[in-house]
């Protein structure tokens, strides 16, 4: 995947829920990549006192705010599923802020000497912004049934709840169509997954 036309400095990492994307991000960081995590930034922005909270409360009202003053994720999830336009309104508030924080964090990694920055973005394929700003996209892939099993084991969600989350994400086929490289995390031990990531890291010059 590395290109001769320009240095590979910024890579997008994505995958469906339960794919093992976060594990791959940690492994890449062990090879020297700087990792910026969109989910972690979003949680920071929507905690009590977070930069997104005033606009979220103004848009959706107090029913999506918990007792501590943070975003009530369960209430917000229910609202998104019940109101078709709620997701777009939520994303219009949160995504620009996440983007600014990710870019600042990525620049800090580069200035600190990181040879590669990995943008860990669950909804990268769904975004109109990120593909154009990155030097390539790595997709962590597995079978849909494996996604369901992993998420149920770690979260206790029902199969129906996991399927609802998956249906709100890009399809497996859509993600793979955007991939410059694929990590196939199906039936892998952590050691085997690590070997795939090591090969990828080598390709990136890490």
N, CA, C and O of each residue as an XYZ file, in Angstrom:
824
protein
N       0.790     -1.222      0.000
C       0.000      0.000      0.000
C       0.823      1.273      0.000
O       0.398      2.244     -0.626
N       1.980      1.338      0.663
C       2.747      2.573      0.627
C       2.980      3.023     -0.811
O       3.245      2.201     -1.688
N       2.881      4.311     -1.047
C       2.952      4.837     -2.406
C       4.253      5.566     -2.644
O       4.838      6.122     -1.715
N       4.710      5.567     -3.885
C       5.927      6.286     -4.243
C       5.662      7.767     -4.452
O       6.600      8.558     -4.555
N       4.402      8.147     -4.514
C       4.083      9.526     -4.867
C       4.263     10.480     -3.690
O       4.621     11.640     -3.897
N       4.025     10.026     -2.471
C       4.206     10.881     -1.315
C       4.383      9.975     -0.093
O       3.928      8.831     -0.097
N       5.033     10.476      0.934
C       5.234      9.648      2.126
C       3.890      9.263      2.750
O       2.939     10.046      2.770
N       3.850      8.039      3.252
C       2.650      7.599      3.960
C       2.772      8.066      5.396
O       3.570      7.523      6.160
N       2.001      9.052      5.767
C       2.093      9.634      7.116
C       0.817      9.453      7.918
O       0.862      9.352      9.144
N      -0.326      9.411      7.233
C      -1.618      9.367      7.926
C      -2.455      8.230      7.336
O      -2.810      8.240      6.158
N      -2.758      7.249      8.191
C      -3.509      6.070      7.766
C      -4.813      5.982      8.558
O      -4.818      6.157      9.777
N      -5.898      5.715      7.870
C      -7.164      5.470      8.543
C      -7.309      3.996      8.876
O      -7.023      3.136      8.044
N      -7.750      3.704     10.082
C      -8.003      2.334     10.521
C      -9.477      2.218     10.873
O      -9.993      2.985     11.686
N     -10.149      1.257     10.257
C     -11.572      1.120     10.523
C     -11.973     -0.346     10.487
O     -11.193     -1.211     10.088
N     -13.193     -0.606     10.907
C     -13.736     -1.958     10.944
C     -15.069     -1.914     11.665
O     -15.326     -1.015     12.466
N     -15.908     -2.882     11.378
C     -17.201     -2.930     12.034
C     -17.065     -3.251     13.514
O     -16.014     -3.704     13.968
N     -18.120     -3.017     14.249
C     -18.123     -3.320     15.673
C     -17.771     -4.798     15.875
O     -18.294     -5.672     15.184
N     -16.880     -5.058     16.827
C     -16.485     -6.432     17.108
C     -15.429     -6.991     16.175
O     -15.117     -8.180     16.246
N     -14.870     -6.165     15.302
C     -13.887     -6.659     14.340
C     -12.503     -6.848     14.950
O     -11.689     -7.609     14.426
N     -12.236     -6.160     16.049
C     -10.907     -6.197     16.643
C     -10.047     -5.006     16.275
O      -8.826     -5.041     16.427
N     -10.687     -3.949     15.790
C      -9.977     -2.755     15.341
C      -9.138     -2.129     16.453
O      -7.999     -1.729     16.217
N      -9.684     -2.042     17.647
C      -8.954     -1.413     18.748
C      -7.706     -2.206     19.104
O      -6.679     -1.626     19.458
N      -7.789     -3.526     19.011
C      -6.616     -4.358     19.271
C      -5.542     -4.103     18.227
O      -4.361     -4.004     18.561
N      -5.935     -3.998     16.979
C      -4.981     -3.709     15.912
C      -4.337     -2.342     16.127
O      -3.136     -2.181     15.909
N      -5.129     -1.357     16.552
C      -4.573     -0.027     16.821
C      -3.504     -0.098     17.908
O      -2.453      0.529     17.783
N      -3.764     -0.859     18.977
C      -2.772     -0.996     20.054
C      -1.505     -1.668     19.544
O      -0.399     -1.274     19.914
N      -1.661     -2.678     18.698
C      -0.494     -3.364     18.156
C       0.327     -2.433     17.264
O       1.557     -2.466     17.305
N      -0.338     -1.608     16.465
C       0.382     -0.654     15.627
C       1.128      0.371     16.480
O       2.232      0.790     16.132
N       0.527      0.767     17.585
C       1.214      1.721     18.471
C       2.487      1.109     19.043
O       3.469      1.815     19.274
N       2.473     -0.213     19.274
C       3.661     -0.891     19.787
C       4.786     -0.926     18.756
O       5.951     -1.119     19.102
N       4.426     -0.739     17.488
C       5.436     -0.669     16.427
C       5.897      0.767     16.166
O       6.692      1.004     15.256
N       5.411      1.714     16.948
C       5.884      3.086     16.832
C       4.934      4.070     16.189
O       5.263      5.250     16.060
N       3.761      3.611     15.782
C       2.778      4.535     15.202
C       2.132      5.374     16.306
O       1.930      4.901     17.424
N       1.817      6.601     15.979
C       0.999      7.412     16.867
C      -0.464      7.147     16.542
O      -0.859      7.218     15.379
N      -1.268      6.845     17.546
C      -2.674      6.498     17.328
C      -3.568      7.580     17.907
O      -3.389      8.007     19.048
N      -4.535      8.020     17.106
C      -5.569      8.940     17.586
C      -6.907      8.225     17.464
O      -7.225      7.654     16.421
N      -7.684      8.261     18.532
C      -8.871      7.424     18.677
C     -10.128      8.284     18.647
O     -10.384      9.051     19.575
N     -10.908      8.157     17.584
C     -12.110      8.984     17.434
C     -13.123      8.714     18.539
O     -13.749      9.650     19.035
N     -13.299      7.456     18.934
C     -14.256      7.140     19.990
C     -13.852      7.770     21.313
O     -14.694      8.298     22.038
N     -12.563      7.715     21.626
C     -12.089      8.300     22.883
C     -12.308      9.810     22.892
O     -12.694     10.381     23.912
N     -12.059     10.451     21.752
C     -12.293     11.894     21.653
C     -13.772     12.211     21.819
O     -14.133     13.159     22.517
N     -14.634     11.417     21.176
C     -16.080     11.649     21.279
C     -16.550     11.504     22.721
O     -17.396     12.271     23.181
N     -16.002     10.515     23.439
C     -16.376     10.349     24.851
C     -15.945     11.553     25.675
O     -16.674     12.007     26.557
N     -14.763     12.061     25.383
C     -14.274     13.237     26.107
C     -15.165     14.451     25.845
O     -15.473     15.212     26.763
N     -15.572     14.624     24.605
C     -16.398     15.776     24.246
C     -17.788     15.706     24.850
O     -18.433     16.735     25.046
N     -18.258     14.486     25.148
C     -19.633     14.315     25.630
C     -19.685     13.925     27.104
O     -20.737     13.520     27.598
N     -18.576     14.041     27.802
C     -18.624     13.845     29.248
C     -19.073     15.147     29.905
O     -19.206     16.172     29.236
N     -19.302     15.104     31.206
C     -19.727     16.315     31.921
C     -18.698     17.425     31.698
O     -17.506     17.230     31.932
N     -19.165     18.579     31.247
C     -18.270     19.684     30.957
C     -17.612     19.617     29.605
O     -16.822     20.496     29.259
N     -17.921     18.579     28.819
C     -17.320     18.423     27.499
C     -17.773     19.501     26.535
O     -18.847     20.081     26.690
N     -16.940     19.764     25.535
C     -17.193     20.871     24.627
C     -18.478     20.716     23.824
O     -19.054     21.712     23.385
N     -18.939     19.478     23.624
C     -20.142     19.263     22.821
C     -21.436     19.374     23.631
O     -22.518     19.473     23.054
N     -21.333     19.357     24.948
C     -22.540     19.226     25.765
C     -23.524     20.398     25.651
O     -24.727     20.150     25.571
N     -23.079     21.656     25.639
C     -24.067     22.739     25.516
C     -24.911     22.636     24.252
O     -26.126     22.824     24.292
N     -24.263     22.338     23.131
C     -25.005     22.238     21.872
C     -25.915     21.016     21.862
O     -27.018     21.074     21.318
N     -25.469     19.907     22.456
C     -26.306     18.708     22.502
C     -27.556     18.940     23.339
O     -28.652     18.529     22.957
N     -27.389     19.595     24.472
C     -28.560     19.853     25.308
C     -29.508     20.835     24.632
O     -30.726     20.684     24.723
N     -28.959     21.841     23.956
C     -29.800     22.804     23.258
C     -30.575     22.136     22.132
O     -31.717     22.504     21.855
N     -29.958     21.159     21.484
C     -30.588     20.499     20.345
C     -31.605     19.449     20.769
O     -32.695     19.369     20.202
N     -31.245     18.633     21.776
C     -32.057     17.466     22.113
C     -32.798     17.578     23.441
O     -33.679     16.767     23.725
N     -32.454     18.564     24.249
C     -33.139     18.726     25.521
C     -32.499     17.919     26.648
O     -31.565     17.152     26.417
N     -33.001     18.096     27.857
C     -32.379     17.481     29.036
C     -32.559     15.970     29.135
O     -31.892     15.328     29.947
N     -33.437     15.393     28.334
C     -33.683     13.952     28.464
C     -32.490     13.111     28.014
O     -32.422     11.924     28.333
N     -31.552     13.705     27.281
C     -30.370     12.948     26.856
C     -29.152     13.266     27.717
O     -28.032     12.881     27.381
N     -29.372     13.966     28.826
C     -28.290     14.319     29.751
C     -28.477     13.525     31.036
O     -29.563     13.530     31.615
N     -27.428     12.845     31.486
C     -27.562     12.059     32.716
C     -27.362     12.924     33.955
O     -27.132     14.129     33.847
N     -27.450     12.314     35.123
C     -27.409     13.063     36.379
C     -26.075     13.774     36.588
O     -26.004     14.785     37.286
N     -25.012     13.232     35.974
C     -23.693     13.853     36.133
C     -23.450     14.986     35.144
O     -22.442     15.686     35.239
N     -24.363     15.172     34.198
C     -24.201     16.216     33.204
C     -23.531     15.763     31.927
O     -23.184     16.586     31.080
N     -23.343     14.453     31.779
C     -22.767     13.894     30.563
C     -23.876     13.407     29.638
O     -25.037     13.325     30.036
N     -23.510     13.087     28.409
C     -24.484     12.535     27.476
C     -24.941     11.163     27.964
O     -24.115     10.305     28.275
N     -26.248     10.960     28.030
C     -26.814      9.653     28.353
C     -26.842      8.847     27.056
O     -27.717      9.041     26.213
N     -25.880      7.947     26.907
C     -25.715      7.255     25.630
C     -26.891      6.337     25.313
O     -27.281      6.204     24.153
N     -27.449      5.713     26.328
C     -28.607      4.847     26.085
C     -29.801      5.664     25.594
O     -30.500      5.264     24.663
N     -30.022      6.809     26.229
C     -31.138      7.659     25.817
C     -30.910      8.211     24.413
O     -31.843      8.314     23.616
N     -29.660      8.565     24.122
C     -29.352      9.098     22.797
C     -29.507      8.019     21.743
O     -30.007      8.281     20.650
N     -29.078      6.799     22.067
C     -29.211      5.692     21.117
C     -30.685      5.426     20.810
O     -31.057      5.205     19.657
N     -31.516      5.449     21.850
C     -32.950      5.219     21.650
C     -33.557      6.319     20.788
O     -34.414      6.050     19.947
N     -33.116      7.552     20.994
C     -33.640      8.669     20.212
C     -33.239      8.545     18.740
O     -34.040      8.808     17.843
N     -31.996      8.144     18.508
C     -31.508      7.981     17.137
C     -32.315      6.917     16.396
O     -32.636      7.077     15.218
N     -32.639      5.832     17.098
C     -33.394      4.761     16.452
C     -34.862      5.150     16.230
O     -35.506      4.637     15.315
N     -35.387      6.047     17.058
C     -36.805      6.394     16.947
C     -37.055      7.606     16.047
O     -38.154      7.767     15.517
N     -36.049      8.451     15.874
C     -36.206      9.650     15.060
C     -35.168      9.635     13.930
O     -33.973      9.761     14.196
N     -35.594      9.486     12.712
C     -34.661      9.329     11.590
C     -33.650     10.463     11.446
O     -32.523     10.233     11.007
N     -34.040     11.686     11.813
C     -33.124     12.805     11.612
C     -32.219     13.057     12.804
O     -31.343     13.919     12.737
N     -32.411     12.324     13.897
C     -31.642     12.586     15.119
C     -30.165     12.278     14.912
O     -29.309     13.008     15.411
N     -29.856     11.215     14.189
C     -28.445     10.873     13.964
C     -27.719     11.992     13.222
O     -26.597     12.356     13.577
N     -28.366     12.537     12.188
C     -27.726     13.603     11.417
C     -27.483     14.829     12.293
O     -26.438     15.471     12.187
N     -28.443     15.154     13.155
C     -28.259     16.302     14.050
C     -27.150     16.055     15.060
O     -26.359     16.951     15.354
N     -27.094     14.837     15.592
C     -26.036     14.476     16.531
C     -24.662     14.577     15.867
O     -23.734     15.162     16.424
N     -24.548     14.001     14.677
C     -23.266     13.998     13.979
C     -22.839     15.404     13.572
O     -21.648     15.714     13.562
N     -23.809     16.255     13.236
C     -23.479     17.625     12.846
C     -22.847     18.396     14.001
O     -22.059     19.315     13.779
N     -23.188     18.027     15.222
C     -22.603     18.673     16.397
C     -21.268     18.045     16.770
O     -20.286     18.751     17.000
N     -21.234     16.718     16.829
C     -20.069     16.024     17.400
C     -18.936     15.857     16.397
O     -17.773     16.054     16.749
N     -19.252     15.498     15.151
C     -18.190     15.142     14.207
C     -17.203     16.275     13.910
O     -16.002     16.013     13.861
N     -17.651     17.528     13.707
C     -16.654     18.582     13.470
C     -15.706     18.772     14.651
O     -14.516     19.024     14.462
N     -16.231     18.651     15.865
C     -15.379     18.782     17.047
C     -14.393     17.628     17.141
O     -13.220     17.827     17.459
N     -14.875     16.416     16.860
C     -13.980     15.254     16.856
C     -12.873     15.455     15.827
O     -11.706     15.177     16.105
N     -13.235     15.936     14.643
C     -12.251     16.153     13.595
C     -11.160     17.121     14.012
O      -9.981     16.871     13.764
N     -11.540     18.222     14.641
C     -10.551     19.203     15.094
C      -9.604     18.601     16.115
O      -8.394     18.816     16.048
N     -10.153     17.846     17.065
C      -9.321     17.232     18.108
C      -8.396     16.164     17.520
O      -7.239     16.054     17.928
N      -8.897     15.379     16.569
C      -8.063     14.353     15.952
C      -6.901     14.981     15.182
O      -5.768     14.506     15.260
N      -7.185     16.035     14.449
C      -6.131     16.676     13.671
C      -5.062     17.269     14.580
O      -3.872     17.195     14.276
N      -5.489     17.859     15.698
C      -4.523     18.427     16.638
C      -3.666     17.329     17.264
O      -2.453     17.482     17.404
N      -4.311     16.216     17.640
C      -3.574     15.106     18.237
C      -2.611     14.482     17.231
O      -1.485     14.126     17.580
N      -3.061     14.351     15.977
C      -2.197     13.783     14.939
C      -0.982     14.670     14.704
O       0.138     14.176     14.575
N      -1.203     15.971     14.650
C      -0.083     16.891     14.436
C       0.905     16.810     15.590
O       2.114     16.900     15.374
N       0.412     16.641     16.807
C       1.297     16.508     17.964
C       2.153     15.252     17.847
O       3.339     15.280     18.175
N       1.564     14.151     17.382
C       2.337     12.921     17.180
C       3.437     13.132     16.139
O       4.577     12.712     16.341
N       3.093     13.783     15.024
C       4.069     14.001     13.965
C       5.198     14.909     14.431
O       6.364     14.670     14.115
N       4.854     15.949     15.180
C       5.877     16.874     15.677
C       6.776     16.198     16.707
O       7.929     16.587     16.890
N       6.228     15.167     17.385
C       7.025     14.417     18.354
C       7.897     13.362     17.679
O       8.675     12.678     18.343
N       7.765     13.231     16.358
C       8.631     12.327     15.627
C       8.017     10.999     15.231
O       8.728     10.126     14.735
N       6.721     10.819     15.433
C       6.087      9.564     15.014
C       6.185      9.437     13.493
O       5.848     10.381     12.778
N       6.640      8.287     12.986
C       6.771      8.133     11.541
C       5.436      7.946     10.829
O       5.338      8.124      9.614
N       4.400      7.582     11.605
C       3.085      7.294     11.024
C       2.020      7.595     12.067
O       2.186      7.270     13.243
N       0.929      8.213     11.638
C      -0.219      8.424     12.522
C      -1.373      7.566     12.033
O      -1.719      7.588     10.851
N      -1.960      6.818     12.942
C      -3.105      5.967     12.646
C      -4.357      6.622     13.211
O      -4.456      6.855     14.416
N      -5.297      6.911     12.348
C      -6.585      7.468     12.758
C      -7.556      6.303     12.962
O      -8.018      5.698     11.995
N      -7.858      5.997     14.213
C      -8.783      4.919     14.563
C     -10.199      5.496     14.513
O     -10.639      6.160     15.451
N     -10.907      5.238     13.409
C     -12.209      5.875     13.159
C     -13.232      4.803     12.782
O     -13.189      4.290     11.664
N     -14.150      4.453     13.687
C     -15.138      3.414     13.380
C     -15.968      3.711     12.135
O     -16.237      2.808     11.343
N     -16.373      4.962     11.954
C     -17.253      5.307     10.839
C     -16.493      6.009      9.717
O     -17.030      6.907      9.068
N     -15.266      5.609      9.494
C     -14.447      6.247      8.470
C     -15.068      6.124      7.089
O     -15.117      7.101      6.342
N     -15.544      4.931      6.741
C     -16.102      4.712      5.405
C     -17.357      5.550      5.196
O     -17.628      6.006      4.085
N     -18.119      5.751      6.265
C     -19.353      6.526      6.167
C     -19.081      8.024      6.034
O     -19.966      8.784      5.643
N     -17.860      8.447      6.359
C     -17.523      9.861      6.368
C     -17.178     10.356      4.978
O     -16.548      9.643      4.197
N     -17.586     11.566      4.670
C     -17.205     12.190      3.408
C     -15.873     12.927      3.540
O     -15.247     13.285      2.543
N     -15.451     13.147      4.787
C     -14.263     13.962      5.023
C     -12.965     13.174      5.018
O     -12.010     13.540      4.333
N     -12.932     12.087      5.784
C     -11.652     11.482      6.119
C     -10.902     10.847      4.955
O      -9.690     11.041      4.863
N     -11.547     10.098      4.058
C     -10.756      9.443      3.010
C      -9.858     10.395      2.222
O      -8.748     10.024      1.839
N     -10.325     11.603      1.981
C      -9.548     12.563      1.202
C      -8.356     13.114      1.980
O      -7.426     13.649      1.377
N      -8.366     12.994      3.308
C      -7.302     13.564      4.124
C      -6.255     12.530      4.526
O      -5.286     12.861      5.209
N      -6.446     11.286      4.108
C      -5.566     10.204      4.534
C      -4.758      9.658      3.361
O      -5.131      9.819      2.200
N      -3.652      9.014      3.690
C      -2.808      8.410      2.661
C      -3.219      6.983      2.345
O      -2.703      6.388      1.399
N      -4.128      6.430      3.114
C      -4.594      5.075      2.876
C      -5.532      4.627      3.967
O      -5.629      5.260      5.019
N      -6.225      3.527      3.712
C      -7.209      2.993      4.652
C      -6.921      1.516      4.898
O      -6.778      0.727      3.963
N      -6.840      1.164      6.176
C      -6.691     -0.235      6.589
C      -8.013     -0.672      7.216
O      -8.534     -0.005      8.109
N      -8.547     -1.785      6.748
C      -9.799     -2.324      7.275
C      -9.503     -3.599      8.056
O      -8.826     -4.500      7.562
N     -10.019     -3.664      9.283
C      -9.984     -4.898     10.063
C     -11.296     -5.625      9.789
O     -12.377     -5.090     10.032
N     -11.188     -6.834      9.288
C     -12.354     -7.550      8.772
C     -12.537     -8.889      9.490
O     -11.573     -9.529      9.909
N     -13.789     -9.286      9.617
C     -14.136    -10.635     10.071
C     -15.551    -10.926      9.596
O     -16.216    -10.051      9.041
N     -16.008    -12.142      9.810
C     -17.349    -12.511      9.391
C     -18.393    -11.843     10.282
O     -18.147    -11.656     11.474
N     -19.561    -11.477      9.730
C     -20.603    -10.834     10.533
C     -21.004    -11.631     11.766
O     -21.231    -11.044     12.824
N     -21.099    -12.958     11.655
C     -21.475    -13.756     12.825
C     -20.430    -13.658     13.921
O     -20.760    -13.717     15.106
N     -19.181    -13.510     13.536
C     -18.118    -13.337     14.527
C     -18.265    -11.991     15.229
O     -18.070    -11.897     16.441
N     -18.606    -10.957     14.478
C     -18.870     -9.653     15.095
C     -19.951     -9.781     16.161
O     -19.784     -9.315     17.288
N     -21.049    -10.410     15.798
C     -22.179    -10.532     16.720
C     -21.757    -11.271     17.981
O     -22.052    -10.832     19.093
N     -21.070    -12.386     17.810
C     -20.645    -13.188     18.952
C     -19.720    -12.411     19.873
O     -19.887    -12.447     21.093
N     -18.750    -11.710     19.306
C     -17.797    -10.953     20.123
C     -18.478     -9.848     20.909
O     -18.200     -9.657     22.093
N     -19.372     -9.122     20.251
C     -20.031     -8.005     20.926
C     -20.954     -8.514     22.034
O     -21.013     -7.927     23.114
N     -21.665     -9.591     21.770
C     -22.536    -10.153     22.798
C     -21.727    -10.619     24.006
O     -22.140    -10.416     25.148
N     -20.587    -11.236     23.759
C     -19.769    -11.738     24.857
C     -19.220    -10.617     25.730
O     -19.141    -10.754     26.950
N     -18.840     -9.503     25.098
C     -18.205     -8.441     25.873
C     -19.206     -7.448     26.466
O     -18.901     -6.776     27.451
N     -20.392     -7.354     25.875
C     -21.323     -6.302     26.296
C     -22.627     -6.811     26.879
O     -23.315     -6.092     27.603
N     -22.968     -8.065     26.559
C     -24.248     -8.585     27.031
C     -25.443     -8.115     26.232
O     -26.581     -8.366     26.628
N     -25.215     -7.438     25.114
C     -26.326     -6.984     24.284
C     -27.017     -8.174     23.624
O     -26.407     -9.223     23.415
N     -28.273     -8.003     23.305
C     -28.993     -9.042     22.579
C     -28.516     -9.074     21.135
O     -27.914     -8.121     20.640
N     -28.795    -10.180     20.475
C     -28.436    -10.296     19.054
C     -29.106     -9.184     18.252
O     -28.496     -8.595     17.360
N     -30.373     -8.904     18.582
C     -31.114     -7.876     17.850
C     -30.466     -6.501     18.028
O     -30.402     -5.710     17.087
N     -29.992     -6.229     19.237
C     -29.356     -4.936     19.494
C     -28.050     -4.806     18.711
O     -27.753     -3.744     18.163
N     -27.276     -5.882     18.660
C     -26.026     -5.849     17.902
C     -26.312     -5.669     16.415
O     -25.629     -4.899     15.740
N     -27.310     -6.370     15.905
C     -27.660     -6.241     14.489
C     -28.105     -4.813     14.169
O     -27.820     -4.298     13.088
N     -28.805     -4.174     15.111
C     -29.233     -2.793     14.889
C     -28.027     -1.863     14.781
O     -28.009     -0.959     13.946
N     -27.018     -2.085     15.627
C     -25.796     -1.283     15.548
C     -25.100     -1.522     14.213
O     -24.679     -0.579     13.543
N     -24.985     -2.788     13.837
C     -24.314     -3.119     12.580
C     -25.040     -2.529     11.379
O     -24.400     -2.120     10.410
N     -26.357     -2.481     11.431
C     -27.128     -1.957     10.301
C     -26.928     -0.457     10.123
O     -27.137      0.080      9.035
N     -26.517      0.226     11.214
C     -26.272      1.666     11.138
C     -24.869      1.974     10.636
O     -24.542      3.132     10.375
N     -24.029      0.934     10.498
C     -22.676      1.110      9.995
C     -22.621      0.719      8.517
O     -23.556      0.126      7.978
N     -21.511      1.062      7.883
C     -21.302      0.609      6.509
C     -21.294     -0.918      6.483
O     -20.950     -1.562      7.474
N     -21.668     -1.478      5.365
C     -21.648     -2.929      5.236
C     -20.214     -3.418      5.114
O     -19.300     -2.646      4.826
N     -20.037     -4.695      5.336
C     -18.710     -5.304      5.166
C     -18.191     -5.047      3.754
O     -17.020     -4.712      3.575
N     -19.043     -5.199      2.765
C     -18.637     -5.003      1.374
C     -18.211     -3.559      1.119
O     -17.245     -3.316      0.395
N     -18.916     -2.614      1.701
C     -18.559     -1.207      1.516
C     -17.197     -0.892      2.133
O     -16.391     -0.165      1.552
N     -16.952     -1.455      3.323
C     -15.649     -1.225      3.952
C     -14.524     -1.820      3.110
O     -13.518     -1.159      2.851
N     -14.694     -3.057      2.688
C     -13.641     -3.715      1.919
C     -13.368     -2.999      0.599
O     -12.234     -2.987      0.119
N     -14.395     -2.410      0.019
C     -14.215     -1.680     -1.242
C     -13.343     -0.437     -1.059
O     -12.741      0.045     -2.018
N     -13.276      0.077      0.158
C     -12.478      1.274      0.440
C     -11.077      0.945      0.945
O     -10.271      1.850      1.159
N     -10.779     -0.332      1.136
C      -9.538     -0.735      1.799
C      -8.341     -0.701      0.855
O      -8.415     -1.164     -0.284
N      -7.245     -0.148      1.346
C      -5.955     -0.290      0.682
C      -5.202     -1.498      1.238
O      -4.328     -2.055      0.574
N      -5.551     -1.896      2.460
C      -4.987     -3.095      3.079
C      -6.021     -3.663      4.039
O      -6.818     -2.919      4.612
N      -6.009     -4.983      4.214
C      -6.998     -5.653      5.061
C      -6.285     -6.550      6.073
O      -5.393     -7.322      5.721
N      -6.695     -6.431      7.332
C      -6.306     -7.371      8.380
C      -7.505     -8.290      8.599
O      -8.565     -7.834      9.027
N      -7.345     -9.578      8.309
C      -8.469    -10.516      8.442
C      -8.389    -11.180      9.810
O      -7.591    -12.090     10.035
N      -9.232    -10.704     10.713
C      -9.201    -11.148     12.106
C     -10.298    -12.178     12.348
O     -11.228    -11.946     13.121
N     -10.177    -13.294     11.690
C     -11.163    -14.371     11.812
C     -10.440    -15.640     12.250
O      -9.564    -16.138     11.543
N     -10.810    -16.162     13.422
C     -10.182    -17.371     13.925
C      -8.724    -17.189     14.285
O      -7.961    -18.154     14.316
N      -8.328    -15.934     14.563
C      -6.933    -15.621     14.862
C      -6.663    -15.671     16.358
O      -7.469    -15.203     17.161
N      -5.523    -16.243     16.724
C      -5.001    -15.997     18.057
C      -4.427    -14.585     18.073
O      -4.217    -13.980     17.021
N      -4.177    -14.064     19.272
C      -3.562    -12.742     19.358
C      -2.185    -12.754     18.704
O      -1.769    -11.763     18.103
N      -1.486    -13.867     18.821
C      -0.167    -13.984     18.195
C      -0.277    -13.924     16.682
O       0.512    -13.238     16.032
N      -1.245    -14.633     16.111
C      -1.418    -14.624     14.663
C      -1.833    -13.247     14.163
O      -1.379    -12.793     13.113
N      -2.701    -12.589     14.926
C      -3.096    -11.226     14.562
C      -1.882    -10.309     14.614
O      -1.701     -9.450     13.752
N      -1.055    -10.502     15.635
C       0.147     -9.694     15.760
C       1.092     -9.852     14.586
O       1.746     -8.890     14.184
N       1.172    -11.057     14.030
C       2.027    -11.281     12.868
C       1.509    -10.528     11.646
O       2.291     -9.973     10.874
N       0.183    -10.511     11.472
C      -0.387     -9.732     10.366
C      -0.071     -8.253     10.528
O       0.297     -7.575      9.569
N      -0.222     -7.759     11.762
C       0.033     -6.346     12.014
C       1.520     -6.038     11.833
O       1.868     -4.971     11.326
N       2.392     -6.944     12.234
C       3.830     -6.731     12.057
C       4.185     -6.614     10.574
O       5.005     -5.779     10.193
N       3.570     -7.444      9.747
C       3.810     -7.343      8.296
C       3.351     -5.987      7.768
O       4.033     -5.350      6.964
N       2.192     -5.568      8.234
C       1.665     -4.268      7.802
C       2.568     -3.134      8.266
O       2.854     -2.205      7.511
N       3.013     -3.219      9.517
C       3.895     -2.194     10.065
C       5.191     -2.112      9.251
O       5.703     -1.022      8.997
N       5.708     -3.257      8.852
C       6.914     -3.286      8.032
C       6.679     -2.596      6.694
O       7.534     -1.852      6.211
N       5.518     -2.847      6.100
C       5.183     -2.190      4.834
C       5.149     -0.671      4.976
O       5.459      0.061      4.036
N       4.767     -0.210      6.164
C       4.703      1.233      6.412
C       6.051      1.817      6.828
O       6.172      3.024      7.036
N       7.056      0.960      6.948
C       8.368      1.454      7.345
C       8.535      1.628      8.832
O       9.435      2.341      9.275
N       7.674      0.984      9.622
C       7.791      1.099     11.077
C       8.813      0.095     11.606
O       9.054      0.036     12.811
